[in-house]
Amino acid sequence: MRYAYAITAALLLSGTATAIALPTMSGAQTAQNEPAAMAATAPKAGAPMSFADLVAKLQPAVVNISTSQHITQAQQPNPFAGTPFEGLFNQSQGGGAAPVTRQATSLGSGFIISPDGYVVTNNHVVAAGAKGATVDSITVTLTDRKEYVAKLIGRDPTSDLALLKIDAKALPFVKFGNSNAARVGDWVVAIGNPFGLGGTVTAGIVSSLHRVTGGGAYDRFIQTDAAINQGNSGGPMFDLSGNVIGINSQIFAGQSGGNIGIGFAIPADDAKPVIEKLMKGTTIARGYLGVGPQPIDDDLANSFGLQKNQGELLRQIEPGQPAEKAGLKVGDVVLRVNGQQVNPDQSLSYLVANITPGTRVPIDIVRQGRPMTIATVIGTRPSEEALQAQASGANNDDMSDDDDTPSVGKTVPNALGVTVQTLTPPIARTFSIDSSVQGVVIGVVDPASDAASKGLKRGDVIISANGTPTTTPAALAAVVGQAKASGRSLVALYVVRGRQPAFFIGIKLKK
């Protein structure tokens, strides 16, 4: 089970509630939960007083999935090798250099989608769980405790889906439903194997739709308060008609690491096409632009003069990729892709990934305050491994403060609360800045400034401000002065830290 961690606190209140009748005026708007208005939304005929009959029909199609793995790890060399103390540390005590192999297992859930034994689950349920691990076998256990060795038909790490096959016939199975028809407040039932407790049933409601947790290509989930825990991964989420509308995939966990009423499921309408392709052995190709998008927070929206919750900023353009070929630039705000709005419910990555590679589409952007449309031919998305390798880089958060560091800080744009100096080759080497970067480097940040509260620090390089290159302190001061003169309270900075990808940040000006 993958986790999104948060520190949570709960205040539990108990007591009685007293209804207070408030006077109403003739012709006035009525409350949303006025009894007369709620009559039409009362539970429909057939809504269960119990889920027992529904579960009895569905549970036989839900399975337990376990893997057997071996992990090979290199041991640390004997620190006393070649000394009289070498014999005090033998290989079994971790002193030898020979690799050590140990066994491991994993548990998850899945569901049968055909009578001849095709089983759907999450990719992370059947993937190697650690570096150096290899999956030796996958076992599927039915509710009658029959066990089958499963064959991995295909997997798709991007959507976190996998398809298995067991050698059996006349099996109970379930079908995908229409997740697009789900509404917030609908009843849902989850069946799975949390913590290895097979056949566990939980119920709740759809808490939210199109929930984005990280902004990835397939990051748009159904959120539910039905209890989902470690081991529920890959199990089905059913509606009251018994259709699979989601595949339980993640939880939002508190300090305990367990369920706190926030779980996420992959929508059936996203999962079904992927599973069908895996079943046919078809290559799954997704669209790709080759950009580093960044959500626009309130401060950035104000800095760029945009409406809230619309569009994403391009903080990075990859050389030779479709975005660069089409003429997209760093600082562009993408509002729509092929007519589909970019917003918190559907990220830029999600929209592009669902376009067939090779398709020519219009991309609506705002550049330096001017709207324009750029025709772009969508490329093919690389594998997740290739994307991770591409994004990896040195993390230089821990900047040195030694006295040997070249002097940084000669001009102070007081309105920003930072001291800056033109970036020179010696300073660039000190802070591991790429030699191609041009800008001003921050030497001191006023701890009382907005820049400090948003994490800017010594060694960060400001490449541009409000879209204007800032190769000298005077250039930065000019942009800040112009912003103040025009009555603007924020400036959008384009910043790079070490060899990490550059990013935009909106900084409030000091009065």
C-alpha positions in Angstrom: 0.0 0.0 0.0 1.3 3.4 -0.9 0.9 6.2 1.6 0.5 9.9 1.7 1.5 10.9 5.3 0.1 13.7 7.3 0.2 14.8 10.9 -3.4 14.9 12.0 -5.3 15.8 15.2 -8.9 15.0 15.9 -11.2 16.8 18.3 -14.1 14.5 19.2 -17.2 16.1 20.6 -20.2 14.4 22.0 -23.5 15.7 23.4 -27.0 16.5 22.3 -28.2 18.8 19.6 -31.3 21.0 19.9 -33.2 22.1 16.8 -33.9 25.8 16.8 -36.7 27.1 14.5 -35.8 30.3 12.8 -38.4 32.6 11.3 -38.7 32.6 7.5 -39.8 35.3 5.2 -42.4 34.8 2.5 -40.6 34.3 -0.9 -37.2 34.0 0.8 -34.8 31.4 -0.4 -35.2 28.1 1.6 -32.4 26.2 3.3 -30.8 23.4 1.2 -31.9 20.8 3.8 -35.5 22.1 4.3 -37.7 19.0 4.8 -39.8 19.7 1.8 -36.7 20.0 -0.4 -35.1 16.8 1.1 -38.1 14.7 0.4 -37.0 14.1 -3.2 -33.5 13.0 -2.0 -34.7 10.4 0.6 -33.1 6.9 0.2 -34.5 5.3 -2.9 -36.5 2.1 -2.9 -34.0 -0.8 -2.7 -31.4 1.0 -0.7 -30.2 -1.7 1.7 -30.8 -1.8 5.4 -27.9 -4.3 5.2 -25.2 -5.0 2.7 -25.3 -8.7 3.4 -27.0 -9.8 0.2 -24.8 -7.6 -1.9 -21.6 -8.9 -0.3 -22.7 -12.5 -0.5 -22.9 -12.1 -4.3 -19.7 -10.2 -4.7 -17.2 -11.6 -2.2 -16.4 -14.8 -4.0 -14.9 -12.8 -6.9 -12.5 -11.0 -4.5 -9.1 -12.6 -3.9 -6.1 -12.4 -1.7 -2.8 -11.9 -3.6 0.6 -12.7 -2.0 4.1 -12.7 -3.4 7.2 -14.6 -2.5 10.4 -12.5 -3.0 14.1 -12.8 -2.3 16.2 -9.8 -1.6 20.0 -9.8 -2.2 21.9 -7.2 -0.3 25.6 -6.5 -0.2 27.2 -6.4 3.2 29.5 -3.8 4.5 33.2 -4.7 4.2 35.1 -5.7 7.3 36.5 -2.4 8.7 39.3 -4.3 10.3 40.4 -6.3 7.2 44.2 -6.6 7.1 44.6 -5.9 10.8 45.1 -8.2 13.8 41.4 -7.7 14.6 40.1 -9.0 11.3 39.1 -12.4 12.8 36.8 -10.7 15.4 34.2 -10.0 12.7 33.0 -12.9 10.6 30.6 -12.9 7.6 27.6 -13.8 9.7 28.1 -10.7 11.8 28.0 -8.5 8.8 31.8 -8.1 8.5 32.2 -10.0 5.2 31.7 -8.5 1.7 29.7 -11.5 0.4 26.1 -10.6 -0.5 23.3 -11.9 1.8 20.0 -13.2 0.4 16.8 -13.1 2.5 13.2 -14.0 1.9 10.3 -11.6 1.9 6.5 -11.6 1.2 3.9 -9.1 0.4 0.1 -9.1 0.7 -2.7 -7.4 -1.3 -6.0 -7.8 -2.9 -7.5 -8.3 -6.3 -10.7 -9.3 -8.1 -11.6 -11.8 -10.9 -12.9 -10.2 -14.1 -13.5 -13.4 -16.2 -14.6 -17.0 -15.5 -11.3 -18.3 -17.0 -9.2 -16.6 -14.3 -8.1 -13.1 -15.3 -7.4 -11.1 -12.1 -6.9 -7.3 -11.7 -4.8 -5.8 -8.9 -2.4 -2.9 -8.3 1.1 -3.0 -9.8 2.7 -2.2 -6.5 1.1 -5.4 -5.0 3.0 -7.7 -7.4 6.1 -5.5 -7.9 9.4 -6.0 -6.0 9.1 -4.2 -2.7 12.7 -3.2 -2.2 15.9 -2.4 -4.0 17.6 -5.7 -4.9 14.4 -7.7 -4.6 13.1 -10.2 -7.1 9.6 -11.6 -7.2 9.8 -15.4 -7.3 6.1 -16.3 -7.4 2.6 -14.8 -7.1 -0.2 -16.7 -5.3 -3.9 -16.0 -5.6 -6.2 -17.3 -2.9 -9.9 -17.5 -3.4 -12.6 -17.2 -0.6 -12.9 -21.0 -0.4 -9.1 -21.0 0.4 -8.1 -22.6 -2.9 -4.7 -21.4 -4.0 -3.4 -20.9 -7.5 0.0 -19.9 -8.8 -0.6 -16.8 -10.9 1.0 -15.7 -14.2 1.8 -12.0 -14.6 0.1 -11.1 -17.9 1.1 -7.4 -17.8 1.7 -4.4 -15.7 1.5 -0.7 -16.0 3.4 1.3 -13.4 2.0 4.6 -14.6 -1.6 3.8 -13.7 -0.4 1.3 -11.0 -2.4 -1.6 -12.5 -1.5 -5.2 -13.2 -3.2 -8.2 -14.8 -2.8 -11.7 -13.6 -4.0 -15.1 -14.9 -4.8 -18.3 -12.9 -5.5 -21.7 -14.5 -9.1 -22.3 -13.5 -12.5 -22.3 -15.1 -16.1 -21.4 -14.2 -14.9 -18.8 -11.6 -17.1 -16.2 -10.1 -16.2 -12.8 -11.6 -17.3 -9.2 -11.5 -17.6 -6.4 -14.2 -16.4 -2.9 -14.4 -19.1 -0.2 -13.9 -19.3 3.4 -14.9 -17.3 5.5 -12.5 -18.2 8.7 -14.3 -21.8 8.2 -13.0 -20.6 8.2 -9.4 -21.6 11.1 -7.3 -20.3 12.5 -4.0 -22.4 11.0 -1.3 -23.1 7.7 -3.1 -22.7 4.5 -1.0 -19.7 2.3 -1.8 -18.5 -1.1 -0.5 -14.9 -2.1 -0.4 -13.8 -5.8 -0.1 -10.2 -6.8 0.5 -7.6 -8.3 2.8 -6.3 -5.5 5.1 -3.3 -6.7 7.2 -3.8 -10.2 5.7 -7.3 -10.5 7.2 -9.0 -12.1 4.2 -12.5 -11.2 3.1 -12.9 -8.0 5.1 -15.9 -5.8 4.0 -16.1 -2.1 4.7 -18.7 0.5 3.6 -18.8 4.2 3.2 -19.5 6.9 0.7 -17.8 8.7 -2.2 -16.2 11.6 -0.4 -14.8 13.3 -3.5 -14.3 12.8 -7.2 -11.3 13.7 -9.4 -9.0 13.9 -6.3 -5.5 14.9 -7.4 -2.8 13.8 -4.8 0.4 14.4 -6.7 -0.3 15.7 -10.2 0.9 12.6 -12.2 -0.4 11.3 -15.5 -3.0 9.0 -13.8 -3.4 11.0 -10.6 -7.2 11.4 -10.5 -8.8 9.3 -7.8 -12.2 8.6 -6.2 -11.9 9.5 -2.5 -13.9 7.5 0.0 -14.3 7.2 3.8 -14.8 3.4 3.6 -12.1 1.9 5.7 -9.1 1.0 3.6 -5.8 -0.2 5.1 -2.6 -1.9 4.2 -3.5 -5.0 2.2 -6.6 -3.5 0.6 -4.5 -2.4 -2.4 -5.9 -3.8 -5.6 -9.2 -4.7 -4.2 -12.5 -3.5 -5.7 -14.8 -0.6 -4.7 -18.4 -1.5 -5.6 -21.5 0.7 -6.0 -24.9 -0.5 -4.8 -25.5 -2.2 -8.1 -22.5 -4.4 -7.6 -20.4 -2.9 -10.3 -16.7 -2.2 -9.8 -16.3 1.6 -9.9 -12.8 1.8 -8.4 -9.7 -0.1 -7.5 -8.5 0.7 -4.0 -4.9 2.0 -4.3 -3.8 4.5 -1.7 -4.6 5.9 1.8 -4.0 9.1 3.5 -2.6 8.0 6.8 -2.0 9.6 10.2 0.8 9.0 12.5 -0.5 5.5 13.2 -0.1 4.6 9.5 -3.6 3.2 9.5 -7.0 4.3 8.1 -8.3 7.7 9.1 -11.2 7.8 6.7 -9.4 9.0 3.6 -8.8 6.4 1.0 -8.3 6.6 -2.8 -9.4 4.4 -5.6 -8.5 4.4 -9.3 -11.7 5.1 -11.3 -13.0 2.2 -13.3 -13.2 4.4 -16.4 -9.5 5.0 -16.2 -8.6 1.4 -15.3 -10.7 -0.5 -17.9 -8.9 0.6 -21.1 -5.6 -0.1 -19.5 -6.7 -3.6 -18.4 -8.1 -4.3 -21.9 -4.8 -3.4 -23.5 -2.8 -5.6 -21.0 -5.2 -8.5 -21.8 -4.5 -8.1 -25.5 -0.8 -7.6 -25.1 -1.1 -4.2 -26.6 1.6 -1.6 -25.9 0.3 1.2 -23.7 1.4 4.4 -25.3 0.6 7.8 -23.6 1.0 11.3 -24.7 4.0 13.4 -23.7 5.0 17.1 -24.0 8.3 17.2 -22.2 7.6 19.9 -19.7 7.9 20.4 -16.0 4.5 21.8 -15.0 3.9 23.6 -11.7 0.5 24.3 -10.0 -0.4 27.9 -9.6 -1.0 28.9 -6.1 -2.8 32.1 -5.0 0.3 34.2 -4.9 1.5 33.1 -8.4 -2.0 33.7 -9.7 -1.9 37.3 -8.4 1.6 37.8 -9.7 0.6 36.7 -13.2 -2.8 38.4 -13.1 -4.6 35.1 -13.5 -7.8 33.7 -12.1 -7.4 31.1 -9.3 -7.6 27.4 -10.0 -6.9 27.8 -13.7 -3.9 26.5 -15.6 -0.4 25.4 -14.8 3.0 27.1 -15.2 5.7 25.6 -17.3 8.9 25.8 -15.1 10.9 23.5 -17.4 11.1 22.7 -21.1 13.0 19.6 -22.1 15.3 20.0 -25.1 14.2 18.2 -28.3 10.8 17.3 -26.9 7.4 18.2 -28.4 6.9 21.3 -26.2 10.2 22.8 -27.4 9.5 21.9 -31.0 6.1 23.6 -30.8 7.6 26.8 -29.3 6.3 26.5 -25.7 8.5 28.4 -23.3 9.4 28.5 -19.6 6.9 30.8 -17.9 4.0 30.0 -20.2 0.7 29.3 -18.4 -1.2 26.4 -20.0 -4.9 27.0 -19.7 -6.4 24.3 -22.1 -5.2 21.3 -24.0 -7.3 20.3 -27.0 -10.2 22.3 -25.5 -10.0 20.6 -22.1 -9.4 23.0 -19.2 -6.3 22.5 -17.0 -7.5 22.9 -13.4 -7.1 21.1 -10.0 -9.5 18.4 -11.2 -7.5 17.5 -14.3 -3.9 18.3 -14.4 -1.8 19.1 -17.5 0.0 15.7 -17.2 -3.4 13.9 -17.0 -4.8 15.6 -20.0 -1.7 15.1 -22.2 -1.2 11.4 -21.1 -4.7 10.6 -22.3 -4.0 11.9 -25.9 -2.8 9.4 -28.5 0.9 10.1 -29.4 1.2 11.7 -32.8 -2.0 13.7 -32.4 -1.8 17.4 -33.3 -3.7 19.4 -30.7 -4.1 23.1 -29.9 -2.7 24.3 -26.5 -4.1 27.5 -25.2 -1.5 29.5 -23.1 -0.9 32.9 -21.6 2.6 34.3 -22.3 3.6 37.6 -20.7 -0.1 38.4 -20.2 -1.0 37.7 -23.8 -3.3 34.8 -24.7 -2.3 32.6 -27.6 -2.8 29.2 -29.1 0.1 26.9 -30.1 -0.4 23.8 -32.2 1.6 20.9 -30.8 2.2 17.3 -31.9 2.0 15.1 -28.8 4.9 12.7 -28.3 5.2 9.4 -26.6 5.6 9.3 -22.8 8.8 7.5 -21.7 8.7 4.8 -19.0 8.4 5.7 -15.4 12.0 4.5 -14.8 13.3 6.8 -17.6 11.3 9.7 -16.2 12.7 9.1 -12.7 16.2 8.9 -14.0 15.7 12.1 -15.9 14.3 13.9 -12.9 17.0 12.7 -10.5 19.7 15.1 -9.6 21.9 16.3 -6.8 20.0 17.6 -3.8 21.8 20.7 -2.6 19.4 21.8 0.1 22.3 21.8 2.7 24.2 24.8 1.5 27.6 25.4 3.0 28.1 28.4 5.3 31.8 28.0 5.7 34.0 31.1 5.7 35.7 29.9 2.5 32.4 30.4 0.6 32.8 33.3 -1.9 31.2 36.5 -0.8 27.5 36.8 -1.7 25.4 39.9 -1.3 26.1 43.5 -2.3 22.8 44.9 -3.4 19.6 44.6 -1.2 16.2 45.0 -2.9 14.5 45.7 0.4 11.0 45.1 -1.0 11.9 41.5 -1.6 13.8 41.0 1.7 16.8 39.3 0.0 20.4 40.3 -0.6 21.7 39.3 -4.0 24.8 39.4 -6.2 25.5 38.6 -9.8 26.2 34.9 -10.2 29.9 34.3 -10.9 31.7 31.0 -11.8 33.3 30.6 -8.3 29.9 31.1 -6.6 28.2 28.7 -9.1 30.8 26.0 -8.3 30.3 26.6 -4.5 26.5 26.0 -4.8 26.7 23.3 -7.5 24.9 25.6 -10.0 25.1 24.6 -13.6 27.5 26.8 -15.6 24.7 27.6 -18.1 22.5 29.3 -15.5 22.5 33.1 -15.4 21.0 35.3 -12.7 21.6 36.7 -9.3 22.4 34.6 -6.3 20.8 35.1 -2.9 23.3 35.8 0.0 21.0 36.7 2.9 17.3 36.4 3.4 15.5 38.6 5.9 13.9 36.2 8.4 10.8 38.5 8.7 10.2 38.5 4.9 7.7 36.5 2.8 10.8 35.2 0.9 12.0 33.5 4.1 8.5 32.1 5.0 8.3 30.5 1.6 11.7 28.8 1.9 14.1 30.9 -0.2 17.6 30.6 1.1 21.2 31.4 0.6 22.6 30.0 -2.6 19.3 30.1 -4.5 19.6 31.8 -7.9 16.9 34.1 -9.2 16.9 33.7 -13.0 14.0 36.1 -13.8 11.3 38.2 -12.1 7.9 38.7 -13.7 9.3 37.1 -16.9 12.3 39.6 -17.1 15.8 38.1 -16.9 17.7 39.2 -13.8 21.3 38.8 -14.6 22.3 41.7 -12.4 21.1 43.1 -9.0 20.1 46.3 -10.9 17.9 44.3 -13.2 16.1 42.6 -10.3 15.7 46.0 -8.5 14.2 47.5 -11.7 11.5 44.8 -11.9 10.7 45.2 -8.2 10.5 49.0 -8.6 8.3 48.7 -11.6 5.9 46.3 -9.8 5.6 48.7 -6.8 5.0 51.7 -9.1 2.2 49.8 -10.8 0.6 49.0 -7.5 1.4 45.2 -7.6 2.0 43.6 -4.2 3.7 40.4 -5.5 6.6 39.5 -7.9 6.9 36.1 -9.6 10.5 34.8 -9.3 11.9 32.0 -11.3 14.4 30.3 -9.0 16.9 27.4 -9.3 18.5 25.6 -6.3 21.6 23.6 -7.0 21.0 21.1 -9.8 17.3 20.7 -9.0 14.7 21.7 -11.5 13.9 25.4 -11.5 10.6 26.6 -10.0 8.3 29.7 -9.8 7.4 31.3 -6.6 5.3 34.4 -5.8 6.9 36.7 -3.2 5.0 39.4 -1.5 6.7 42.8 -1.5 7.5 44.5 1.8 5.7 47.8 2.3 
